[in-house]
Amino acid sequence: IETKKWFCNFGGGGSGGSHLVNHMVRSRSNNIQLHPSSPLGDTVLECYNCGSKNAFVLGFVPASSGNSVVVLLCRVCVETVLALKDMDWE
């Protein structure tokens, strides 16, 4: 978001990771905004529970079985919020 650059998530070139992750690490950025032409528009990725935007601590879980909807949650919420902690996430 801070750099206003768009990256693919391709990991070619022997760099050891995707272009996006390499850029984020080198620029010390941790927020991700989807491209405006993506199916979700220019959404900024954030934790559903607390709003954390640090992409390095976000993960996703299915919102319901048999559905393609997912919820983004950060590690802090999964480990500390009792209602989420008891759900036995993998």
C-alpha positions in Angstrom: 0.0 0.0 0.0 2.7 2.4 1.0 4.7 1.9 -2.2 1.8 2.0 -4.7 3.3 -0.9 -6.6 1.6 -4.0 -7.9 3.3 -7.4 -7.8 2.5 -10.9 -9.0 2.9 -13.7 -6.6 5.2 -15.7 -8.9 8.2 -17.2 -7.2 10.5 -17.7 -10.3 13.9 -16.4 -10.8 15.6 -18.3 -7.9 14.9 -15.5 -5.4 13.5 -18.0 -2.8 10.0 -16.5 -2.6 7.3 -14.7 -4.4 7.9 -11.3 -5.9 5.4 -9.9 -3.5 6.9 -11.3 -0.4 10.4 -10.4 -1.4 9.3 -6.8 -2.0 7.5 -6.6 1.3 10.5 -7.9 3.2 13.0 -5.6 1.5 10.7 -2.5 1.8 9.7 -3.3 5.3 6.0 -3.2 4.3 3.4 -5.5 5.8 0.1 -4.3 4.4 -1.5 -5.7 1.2 -4.2 -4.2 -1.0 -5.7 -6.2 -3.8 -5.6 -4.9 -7.3 -8.8 -2.9 -8.3 -9.5 -5.3 -11.1 -9.5 -8.4 -8.8 -12.8 -10.1 -8.0 -12.7 -8.5 -4.6 -11.8 -5.0 -5.8 -9.1 -2.9 -4.1 -9.7 -4.5 -0.7 -7.0 -4.1 2.0 -6.4 -7.4 3.7 -7.1 -7.3 7.5 -8.0 -9.5 10.4 -11.8 -10.0 10.6 -11.7 -9.9 14.4 -9.3 -7.1 15.3 -8.5 -5.3 12.0 -4.8 -6.0 12.0 -3.4 -5.4 8.5 0.0 -7.1 9.0 0.0 -9.7 6.2 2.8 -11.7 7.9 0.5 -12.7 10.7 -2.7 -13.2 8.7 -4.1 -16.6 7.9 -7.5 -17.8 6.5 -10.0 -20.3 7.6 -13.2 -21.5 5.9 -16.3 -19.5 7.1 -18.5 -22.6 6.7 -18.1 -26.0 5.3 -18.9 -26.6 1.6 -18.5 -22.9 0.9 -15.8 -20.9 -0.8 -16.0 -18.1 1.7 -13.0 -17.7 4.0 -12.3 -15.4 7.0 -8.9 -13.8 7.5 -7.7 -14.0 11.1 -4.4 -12.9 12.7 -2.3 -15.2 14.9 -2.9 -13.0 17.9 -6.6 -13.4 17.8 -6.5 -17.1 17.2 -4.2 -17.6 20.1 -5.8 -15.1 22.6 -9.5 -14.7 21.9 -11.2 -17.5 23.9 -14.1 -17.9 21.4 -11.6 -18.4 18.6 -9.0 -20.4 20.6 -11.6 -23.1 21.4 -12.4 -23.7 17.7 -9.3 -25.9 17.2 -7.8 -24.2 14.1 -5.1 -26.0 12.2 
